[in-house]
Amino acid sequence: MTTTHRPATVTITLCGDARGNVSVRTDLAAPVAVGQPISPVQSVALDLINQCGLRGLQIVRGAEHVPSLSLALDLLNPDVLGWQSTPEIAASAKKIVLQSQHAAKPHTPEASL
């Protein structure tokens, strides 16, 4: 029996620009199939995101588009900031990313993700 890992956190960030446009940025991936099992947290997040979509707001998906998660990903990526991150900072960033809805594993020098 395969167990599906469903993280308990979803990050939703509302971003505005100088023209007053608002976008919704989230690390929650779109469901791939009707009836796909989701957690209660994912259910509430989907409801919020769907309401924003109905209001005409732009929905941007992917951890790299969520400012706080983007920083955590950069701290883990040796081609960006990872080369200068201390082990403690890298461990904290890794914890944040692993708790998020980020579907792909972050690129780290460690193979133990």
C-alpha positions as CSV (number, residue, x, y, z in Angstrom):
1,M,0.0,0.0,0.0
2,T,1.4,3.4,-1.0
3,T,1.0,6.3,1.3
4,T,0.6,9.7,-0.2
5,H,2.4,12.5,1.6
6,R,0.0,15.5,1.9
7,P,1.7,18.4,3.7
8,A,-0.3,20.2,6.4
9,T,0.6,23.7,5.2
10,V,-0.4,25.8,2.2
11,T,1.1,29.2,1.5
12,I,-1.1,31.8,-0.1
13,T,0.4,35.3,-0.7
14,L,-1.6,38.2,-2.2
15,C,0.6,40.5,-4.3
16,G,-0.3,43.9,-5.6
17,D,1.4,46.0,-8.2
18,A,1.5,49.8,-8.7
19,R,-1.6,49.7,-11.0
20,G,-3.7,48.0,-8.3
21,N,-3.7,44.6,-9.9
22,V,-3.7,41.7,-7.4
23,S,-2.4,38.3,-8.0
24,V,-2.7,35.2,-5.7
25,R,0.5,33.2,-5.4
26,T,0.4,29.8,-3.9
27,D,2.4,26.6,-3.5
28,L,-0.7,24.5,-3.8
29,A,-0.7,22.5,-7.0
30,A,-3.9,22.2,-9.0
31,P,-5.6,18.9,-8.4
32,V,-4.8,16.5,-11.3
33,A,-8.0,14.5,-11.2
34,V,-11.6,14.7,-9.9
35,G,-11.8,12.7,-6.7
36,Q,-8.1,13.0,-5.9
37,P,-7.7,12.8,-2.1
38,I,-6.8,16.1,-0.5
39,S,-6.2,17.1,3.1
40,P,-8.6,19.5,5.0
41,V,-6.0,22.2,4.7
42,Q,-5.8,21.8,0.9
43,S,-9.6,21.8,0.7
44,V,-9.9,25.2,2.5
45,A,-7.0,26.6,0.4
46,L,-8.7,25.4,-2.8
47,D,-12.0,27.2,-1.7
48,L,-10.1,30.4,-1.1
49,I,-8.2,30.2,-4.4
50,N,-11.3,29.4,-6.3
51,Q,-13.1,32.4,-4.8
52,C,-10.2,34.6,-5.9
53,G,-10.3,33.2,-9.4
54,L,-14.1,33.9,-9.6
55,R,-13.2,37.5,-8.7
56,G,-10.9,37.7,-11.7
57,L,-7.6,37.7,-9.8
58,Q,-4.6,36.1,-11.4
59,I,-3.7,32.8,-9.8
60,V,0.0,31.9,-9.9
61,R,1.0,28.5,-8.8
62,G,4.4,27.2,-7.7
63,A,6.6,27.7,-4.7
64,E,9.1,29.7,-6.8
65,H,6.4,32.4,-7.2
66,V,5.6,32.7,-3.4
67,P,8.1,35.2,-2.1
68,S,8.9,33.5,1.2
69,L,9.2,30.1,-0.3
70,S,11.2,31.4,-3.2
71,L,13.8,32.6,-0.7
72,A,13.9,29.2,1.0
73,L,14.4,27.5,-2.4
74,D,17.2,30.0,-3.2
75,L,18.9,29.2,0.1
76,L,18.9,25.5,-0.9
77,N,20.1,26.0,-4.5
78,P,23.9,26.0,-4.8
79,D,23.6,28.0,-8.0
80,V,21.8,30.8,-6.2
81,L,22.4,31.4,-2.5
82,G,23.0,27.8,-1.4
83,W,26.7,28.0,-1.8
84,Q,26.9,30.5,1.0
85,S,24.2,29.2,3.4
86,T,25.4,27.8,6.7
87,P,24.2,24.3,7.5
88,E,21.8,25.7,10.1
89,I,20.2,28.1,7.5
90,A,20.0,25.3,4.9
91,A,18.3,23.0,7.4
92,S,15.7,25.6,8.3
93,A,15.1,26.4,4.6
94,K,14.8,22.6,3.9
95,K,12.2,22.3,6.7
96,I,10.1,25.1,5.3
97,V,10.2,23.7,1.8
98,L,9.4,20.2,2.9
99,Q,6.4,21.5,4.9
100,S,5.0,23.3,1.9
101,Q,3.0,22.0,-1.1
102,H,6.1,22.2,-3.3
103,A,5.7,19.0,-5.5
104,A,9.3,18.7,-6.6
105,K,12.1,18.1,-4.2
106,P,14.4,21.1,-3.9
107,H,17.8,20.9,-5.4
108,T,20.3,20.5,-2.6
109,P,23.9,19.3,-2.3
110,E,22.6,16.6,0.0
111,A,21.1,13.5,-1.6
112,S,19.1,12.7,1.6
113,L,15.9,14.6,0.7
